[in-house]
Amino acid sequence: MQAGLSRAARVPRYLDEVSLTEREAQTLALIADGHSNRVIADRLGISDATVKTYVSHLLLKLEVHSRLELVSAAHQLGLAGHHPRDAFSPPPLDTLMQALPVMLYRCHNNRLWSMEYVSPGCLNLIGYQPEHLVADQRLAYNSLIHPDDRELVWRAVQSGLRRHLPISVEYRVRCLDGQEKTVQEHACGVYSASGEVLGIEGLIVEKLLQPALSAGSTA
């Protein structure tokens, strides 16, 4: 397994001439499997602080800004799934995200909400494959938002970004099959060292209406 990781690190498919140490490659493989820093530390027999150092090195070497982008890089480098999991480890992040109607994303801060990354849960949530929103320039996520809610979403996101606060907004989307759903979005800005907005990362999940309580009602 270690030899396989070393070969993958020497022959990257994501960025030209990326050179990862064996520990960095192992850390990246475990990140792709959806493990937290604490679990990675336990699996590799190192401290949490050392894991954080490896993660920082990976972000710099791969020129990415988030853990989600590290997962994508691991797949393109051929490292995803190269680290064995014991019987009690959680399933890979991609498997969970594909099974749940939860959409993780990273997008540009523009009126179209141009997507850089969309998780597989997009299919269960709104009926579209991730590549429809990322690769197909004719389909922007903003076009799926109900026209009456688009300005609400824009203002809520811009307000949170200006104040560097978490963003939470509820709105309606139109799915591929024509169904309308109410979703809840939780997001935050990605900023440069100077405070410039580099993008937005978050998750979108369907808001399920709670049935009205009828306790104390009479027939």
JOKACOR-V25877 format. One record per run of one state. SS is the DSSP state (2 for helix, 1 for strand, 0 for the rest). FROM is the first residue (numbers start at 0). LEN is the number of residues. If there is no record, write none. Layout:
ss: (SS;SS)
from: (FROM;FROM)
len: (LEN;LEN)
This chain:
ss: (0;2;0;2;0;2;0;2;0;2;0;2;0;1;0;1;0;2;0;2;0;2;1;0;2;0;1;0;1;0;1;0)
from: (0;1;10;21;32;36;44;47;61;66;77;92;99;101;107;114;118;121;126;129;134;140;144;145;146;163;166;174;179;191;196;206)
len: (1;9;11;11;4;8;3;14;5;11;15;7;2;6;7;4;3;5;3;5;6;4;1;1;17;3;8;5;12;5;10;13)
